[in-house]
Amino acid sequence: MTVVDAGSRRLITLGTMLATAMMSLDSTIANVALPHMQGSMATTADQITWVLTSYIVAAAILTAPTGWLASRFGIRRVFLASVAGFTTASVLCGMAATLPQMVLFRILQGSFGASLAPLSQAALLDAYPRERHGSAMAIWGLGVTVAPILGPTLGGWLTDNYNWRWVFYINVPLGVLAYLLLAGQLPRRSPRTDKPFDWAGFVMLSVAVAAFQLMLDRGQQKDWFGSTEIVVESVLAGLFLYFLIVHTATTRRHPFVDPALLRDRNFSAACMLTFVVGIVLFATLALLPPLMQGLLGYPVVLSGLLLAPRGLGSMVAMLLIGRIINRIDPRLLVGLGFVIAAIAQWQMSGFSLDVGTRDILMTGIVQGVGVGLIWVPLSTLAFATLPASRRGEAASLMNLIRNLGSSVGISLVTTLLARNIQINHAQIGEHLTPFRLHELPAMLQNNLPLLDAEVNRQASMIAYTNDFHVMMIATALAAPLVFLLRRPARIELDPAAMAE
C-alpha cells in the first residue's frame, strides 16, 4: 500500500470532506426550494416531487456498483470523475428551464453523486494507518451527518435572498476545490482487471432498489396499496430481491454482492445499526421543518437555524470520540449513543404547541451527540475486521443500506403523520358536542371554520409526538444489537490524527 505523508493526508482529508459535504448537502438543500421551482416551471405539486424522486432513485441504483468501479478503474479515477460529473450536473440543474430537463439533470447528479460518500470513506481509510481509522471515520462522519442538517438552512437562505437556482450553483466552488485537491494528492494505484462485472446481479439489485425507493417515495400520495402503481412496485421489489438472493447463493465466481462481506459479523451488525441510524437521523429532519413552519409559525430561515445545533452536537461528539476510543470499548460508545438518541426522541414526544425554541435546540443537541457517539465507533468496527481490498465494496454496501434506512424512515413517519392526523381529528371531534361547546373560548364557539382549524392543529401536534414516540421505541430496540459486534484485538487511535 502506498504510504501517504502527513501533508498529503491533510489535503486528501479536506478534499474528501468537501466532496462528501457537497453530496450530503444536496440530499436536503433542494427540498425547501421545491415551491419556488414549481412556480418557475409551472408544474403541479405532484409533478415537482420528481425533482427529489429522480435524484434518490438514481443515487440508490448507482451506489451499489461503486466498489467494483473503484476496484476495476482505481479509486482516483472514479472519484475524480464523480466529482467532476456531480459539479457539472449541478450547473445543468441550475440552468434547467423545464421539468423534464430538471429531472434528467437530477438523474445525472444522483448517478455521479452516488459514489462520493463510499469513495471518500474508502479514500480516508487508505490514507490513514489502521490505528487512526477511528479518527478518519470521525472526520468523514462530520460531512455525512452535519451537511444534511445544514441543508435546509442554507437552501432557505439562498432561495429567499437570491433564487432557487443557487441551491445547485453553490456546489460549483465546492466541487472545483475538491477536484483540485484530490487530483493533486490522491495516490495512483494499479486497478484490478481480474474481477468481472456481474451484470445479472447488478440488474436484479437495481430493479429491486429502484422499485422499493419509488414505492416508499410515492406511497403516501398514492394511498399505498390502494394504488396499482404501488402494488406493482412492491411486487417488483420483492421478486427481484428474491432473484438476487438466489443468484448470489448459486453464483460461484464474483457475485455482485459478495456473501463474504455479509458473513463478517462486525460488518453485518454494523449494517443493521446503520439502517436504524438512517431512519432516526433523516426521519427527524423530515418532521421538524414542517412542524416548526406549519404549526409553530417559524419562517424558513429560523427553522433551519434551529436545526443547526444538532450538527454542532454531532461535531463535538465525533471530535471527542477520536480522543477516548482507545481507552473505552467502542461497543459501549455505540450503545451509549443509541441511549442518548432515544432520550432525545422521548423529549421530543413531549412537545406541544407551546414548545419554545430552547427546548427544540436542546433536544437537537442531545440527539446530535447521540448520533455522533454512534457513527465513529460503528464505522470503525465495521471495517476493522475486513481486508483493505474489500473497503470500497463494503463502503458502497453500507452507504446503500444507510440511504435505504433514511428512505424507510421518512416514508414511515410521513405515513403515520398523515393517518394519525385524521384519527386524532376524528377523536377530538367526538368530544365537541353541543353540550361542551360552552367550555371553549367564545371566539371558537361561534366560528366553526376557526374551530375546525384549531382541532386540526391539536390533532397534528399529537400526530407529530406519536411519530417521535415511535422513533424512540425503534432506537431503543436497536440498542441491544450492539452486542452482536466484536471488538477487534486492539484499536489504537492517535489523538494527533484529529489535528491532521
ZAMARGU-4260 file (C-alpha; in steps of 0.2 Angstrom, whole numbers, plus 5000, padded with zeros to 4 digits):
<rodrens>
0) 5000/5000/5000 | 5006/5017/4996 | 5012/5027/5011 | 5004/5044/5012 | 5013/5058/5021
5) 5005/5069/5034 | 5004/5084/5022 | 4996/5075/5008 | 4984/5067/5021 | 4978/5084/5026
10) 4974/5089/5009 | 4966/5072/5005 | 4955/5074/5020 | 4950/5091/5015 | 4946/5086/4998
15) 4936/5071/5003 | 4926/5081/5016 | 4921/5094/5003 | 4915/5080/4991 | 4906/5071/5005
20) 4898/5088/5011 | 4893/5093/4994 | 4884/5076/4991 | 4876/5076/5008 | 4871/5094/5007
25) 4862/5091/4991 | 4851/5077/4998 | 4841/5090/5008 | 4845/5108/5002 | 4833/5106/4987
30) 4818/5102/4997 | 4815/5120/5003 | 4816/5126/4985 | 4803/5115/4978 | 4788/5128/4979
35) 4799/5141/4970 | 4804/5128/4957 | 4785/5123/4955 | 4780/5141/4951 | 4795/5144/4940
40) 4792/5128/4929 | 4773/5129/4930 | 4770/5112/4937 | 4759/5104/4949 | 4764/5099/4967
45) 4763/5080/4962 | 4775/5083/4947 | 4788/5093/4956 | 4791/5079/4968 | 4800/5070/4954
50) 4814/5083/4957 | 4818/5073/4973 | 4812/5056/4967 | 4823/5055/4952 | 4839/5060/4962
55) 4835/5047/4976 | 4832/5033/4964 | 4847/5037/4953 | 4859/5038/4968 | 4852/5022/4976
60) 4855/5012/4960 | 4872/5018/4956 | 4879/5017/4974 | 4880/4998/4973 | 4892/4996/4959
65) 4904/5009/4966 | 4915/4996/4974 | 4918/4986/4958 | 4921/5003/4948 | 4934/5008/4961
70) 4942/4991/4960 | 4942/4990/4941 | 4947/5008/4937 | 4955/5014/4953 | 4948/5025/4967
75) 4957/5040/4960 | 4949/5039/4943 | 4932/5035/4948 | 4932/5048/4962 | 4938/5062/4951
80) 4925/5058/4938 | 4912/5058/4951 | 4916/5075/4957 | 4918/5082/4940 | 4901/5074/4934
85) 4892/5080/4950 | 4898/5098/4949 | 4893/5098/4930 | 4876/5091/4933 | 4873/5104/4947
90) 4877/5118/4935 | 4864/5110/4922 | 4851/5108/4936 | 4853/5127/4940 | 4851/5131/4921
95) 4835/5119/4919 | 4820/5128/4912 | 4808/5114/4911 | 4803/5100/4922 | 4809/5086/4910
100) 4826/5095/4909 | 4827/5096/4928 | 4823/5078/4931 | 4836/5072/4918 | 4849/5083/4926
105) 4844/5077/4943 | 4846/5059/4937 | 4864/5063/4931 | 4868/5072/4948 | 4862/5057/4958
110) 4871/5045/4947 | 4888/5054/4949 | 4884/5058/4967 | 4881/5040/4972 | 4900/5036/4973
115) 4905/5051/4983 | 4901/5045/5000 | 4908/5027/4999 | 4924/5033/4989 | 4928/5047/5002
120) 4926/5034/5016 | 4937/5022/5007 | 4950/5035/5002 | 4951/5041/5020 | 4954/5023/5026
125) 4968/5021/5014 | 4976/5037/5018 | 4976/5034/5037 | 4985/5020/5045 | 4974/5007/5053
130) 4977/5014/5071 | 4970/5030/5065 | 4955/5024/5057 | 4943/5030/5071 | 4949/5047/5068
135) 4947/5046/5050 | 4929/5040/5052 | 4926/5054/5064 | 4931/5067/5051 | 4921/5058/5037
140) 4906/5057/5048 | 4906/5076/5050 | 4902/5078/5032 | 4889/5064/5031 | 4879/5069/5047
145) 4881/5088/5048 | 4879/5093/5030 | 4861/5087/5028 | 4856/5096/5044 | 4863/5112/5037
150) 4855/5109/5020 | 4838/5117/5024 | 4845/5132/5032 | 4857/5136/5018 | 4844/5131/5005
155) 4831/5143/5013 | 4843/5157/5014 | 4849/5156/4996 | 4831/5154/4990 | 4825/5169/5000
160) 4840/5181/4996 | 4844/5175/4978 | 4833/5162/4969 | 4831/5143/4969 | 4845/5140/4956
165) 4858/5145/4969 | 4854/5129/4979 | 4863/5120/4964 | 4876/5133/4959 | 4883/5133/4977
170) 4890/5116/4973 | 4902/5123/4960 | 4915/5131/4971 | 4915/5116/4982 | 4916/5104/4968
175) 4931/5113/4959 | 4941/5114/4975 | 4938/5096/4979 | 4943/5091/4962 | 4959/5101/4963
180) 4964/5094/4980 | 4960/5076/4975 | 4968/5077/4958 | 4985/5083/4966 | 4985/5071/4981
185) 4976/5055/4978 | 4989/5042/4975 | 4989/5032/4959 | 4986/5013/4962 | 4985/4999/4950
190) 4967/4994/4946 | 4962/4976/4946 | 4957/4968/4929 | 4953/4951/4935 | 4936/4953/4943
195) 4922/4953/4930 | 4906/4963/4932 | 4891/4953/4937 | 4878/4961/4926 | 4864/4949/4931
200) 4866/4953/4950 | 4868/4972/4946 | 4851/4972/4936 | 4842/4962/4950 | 4848/4974/4963
205) 4845/4989/4953 | 4827/4984/4949 | 4824/4979/4967 | 4831/4995/4974 | 4823/5007/4961
210) 4806/4999/4964 | 4807/5000/4983 | 4813/5018/4983 | 4798/5023/4971 | 4786/5013/4982
215) 4792/5022/4998 | 4793/5039/4990 | 4776/5039/4981 | 4767/5028/4993 | 4759/5041/5004
220) 4752/5052/4989 | 4746/5037/4980 | 4737/5029/4995 | 4749/5015/4996 | 4742/4998/4992
225) 4726/5006/4986 | 4736/5011/4971 | 4740/4999/4956 | 4757/5008/4954 | 4762/5004/4972
230) 4757/4986/4971 | 4767/4984/4955 | 4782/4992/4963 | 4781/4982/4979 | 4779/4965/4969
235) 4794/4970/4958 | 4805/4975/4973 | 4801/4958/4982 | 4803/4947/4967 | 4819/4954/4961
240) 4826/4954/4979 | 4822/4935/4979 | 4831/4933/4962 | 4846/4942/4969 | 4847/4931/4984
245) 4846/4915/4974 | 4858/4922/4961 | 4871/4927/4975 | 4869/4910/4983 | 4872/4900/4967
250) 4885/4910/4958 | 4902/4903/4961 | 4913/4917/4955 | 4912/4935/4959 | 4893/4938/4963
255) 4888/4957/4963 | 4885/4956/4982 | 4899/4947/4990 | 4892/4935/5003 | 4909/4935/5012
260) 4905/4953/5017 | 4889/4948/5025 | 4897/4933/5034 | 4908/4946/5043 | 4899/4948/5059
265) 4905/4965/5063 | 4901/4972/5046 | 4883/4963/5046 | 4879/4970/5063 | 4886/4987/5058
270) 4875/4987/5043 | 4859/4984/5053 | 4863/4998/5066 | 4867/5009/5051 | 4850/5006/5044
275) 4842/5012/5061 | 4853/5027/5061 | 4847/5032/5044 | 4829/5030/5050 | 4832/5041/5066
280) 4843/5055/5058 | 4833/5058/5042 | 4816/5055/5048 | 4818/5068/5062 | 4825/5080/5049
285) 4809/5077/5038 | 4797/5080/5053 | 4805/5095/5061 | 4804/5108/5047 | 4785/5106/5044
290) 4782/5105/5062 | 4791/5122/5065 | 4784/5131/5049 | 4767/5123/5048 | 4762/5123/5067
295) 4773/5134/5076 | 4774/5148/5063 | 4793/5149/5061 | 4800/5156/5045 | 4810/5145/5034
300) 4827/5153/5039 | 4823/5152/5058 | 4818/5134/5057 | 4834/5130/5048 | 4844/5139/5061
305) 4836/5129/5075 | 4841/5113/5067 | 4860/5119/5066 | 4864/5115/5084 | 4860/5097/5080
310) 4875/5097/5069 | 4886/5105/5082 | 4881/5091/5094 | 4887/5078/5082 | 4903/5088/5078
315) 4908/5089/5096 | 4904/5071/5100 | 4914/5065/5085 | 4929/5075/5089 | 4929/5069/5107
320) 4927/5051/5101 | 4944/5052/5092 | 4952/5055/5109 | 4944/5042/5120 | 4940/5027/5109
325) 4957/5020/5113 | 4953/5019/5131 | 4935/5013/5130 | 4927/4998/5122 | 4919/5006/5106
330) 4904/4995/5108 | 4899/5004/5124 | 4901/5021/5115 | 4889/5014/5101 | 4876/5008/5115
335) 4878/5025/5124 | 4874/5034/5108 | 4858/5024/5105 | 4853/5028/5123 | 4856/5046/5121
340) 4847/5047/5104 | 4832/5038/5112 | 4831/5050/5126 | 4831/5065/5113 | 4816/5056/5105
345) 4807/5054/5121 | 4810/5073/5125 | 4803/5077/5108 | 4787/5066/5111 | 4783/5078/5125
350) 4782/5093/5113 | 4766/5104/5112 | 4760/5119/5103 | 4768/5129/5116 | 4786/5122/5114
355) 4799/5135/5115 | 4815/5137/5104 | 4826/5132/5119 | 4818/5115/5120 | 4820/5112/5101
360) 4838/5117/5102 | 4842/5107/5117 | 4834/5091/5110 | 4843/5094/5094 | 4860/5095/5103
365) 4856/5079/5113 | 4851/5069/5098 | 4866/5076/5088 | 4878/5070/5102 | 4869/5053/5102
370) 4872/5051/5083 | 4890/5057/5084 | 4893/5044/5098 | 4886/5030/5087 | 4894/5035/5070
375) 4913/5035/5073 | 4915/5019/5083 | 4902/5010/5072 | 4911/5014/5056 | 4927/5009/5064
380) 4921/4992/5070 | 4913/4989/5053 | 4929/4990/5044 | 4941/4983/5057 | 4939/4965/5053
385) 4939/4967/5034 | 4954/4967/5022 | 4959/4983/5014 | 4954/4976/4997 | 4936/4975/5002
390) 4934/4993/5008 | 4927/5000/4993 | 4914/4987/4991 | 4910/4987/5009 | 4908/5006/5010
395) 4896/5005/4995 | 4885/4992/5003 | 4885/5001/5019 | 4880/5018/5011 | 4867/5010/5001
400) 4859/5002/5017 | 4860/5019/5026 | 4851/5028/5012 | 4838/5014/5012 | 4836/5017/5030
405) 4833/5035/5028 | 4820/5032/5014 | 4811/5019/5025 | 4811/5032/5040 | 4805/5046/5030
410) 4791/5036/5022 | 4786/5028/5039 | 4784/5045/5048 | 4775/5054/5034 | 4763/5040/5033
415) 4760/5039/5051 | 4759/5058/5052 | 4745/5059/5039 | 4735/5045/5046 | 4736/5050/5064
420) 4731/5067/5060 | 4715/5060/5053 | 4712/5048/5068 | 4716/5062/5081 | 4705/5074/5072
425) 4690/5062/5072 | 4693/5058/5091 | 4694/5076/5096 | 4679/5080/5086 | 4669/5066/5095
430) 4671/5076/5111 | 4665/5093/5104 | 4646/5090/5107 | 4634/5105/5108 | 4634/5102/5127
435) 4653/5105/5128 | 4655/5120/5116 | 4652/5132/5131 | 4669/5126/5138 | 4678/5133/5123
440) 4683/5152/5121 | 4669/5162/5114 | 4679/5165/5098 | 4678/5147/5094 | 4660/5144/5099
445) 4653/5154/5085 | 4665/5151/5071 | 4665/5133/5065 | 4679/5135/5052 | 4691/5143/5065
450) 4686/5128/5077 | 4690/5115/5064 | 4707/5124/5061 | 4711/5123/5079 | 4706/5105/5081
455) 4717/5101/5066 | 4731/5110/5074 | 4729/5100/5090 | 4727/5084/5080 | 4743/5087/5070
460) 4753/5091/5086 | 4748/5074/5093 | 4752/5065/5077 | 4770/5073/5077 | 4773/5067/5095
465) 4767/5050/5091 | 4780/5049/5077 | 4793/5054/5089 | 4787/5041/5101 | 4788/5028/5088
470) 4806/5033/5083 | 4811/5032/5102 | 4805/5014/5103 | 4814/5010/5086 | 4830/5017/5093
475) 4829/5009/5110 | 4825/4992/5102 | 4841/4993/5091 | 4852/4996/5105 | 4854/4978/5110
480) 4861/4974/5093 | 4877/4982/5099 | 4881/4965/5107 | 4882/4957/5090 | 4898/4967/5087
485) 4915/4960/5091 | 4929/4971/5097 | 4945/4969/5087 | 4960/4963/5097 | 4966/4981/5099
490) 4960/4998/5092 | 4973/5012/5095 | 4969/5030/5089 | 4981/5044/5090 | 4973/5060/5095
495) 4985/5069/5085 | 4977/5062/5069 | 4962/5073/5073 | 4973/5089/5070 | 4978/5082/5053
</rodrens>
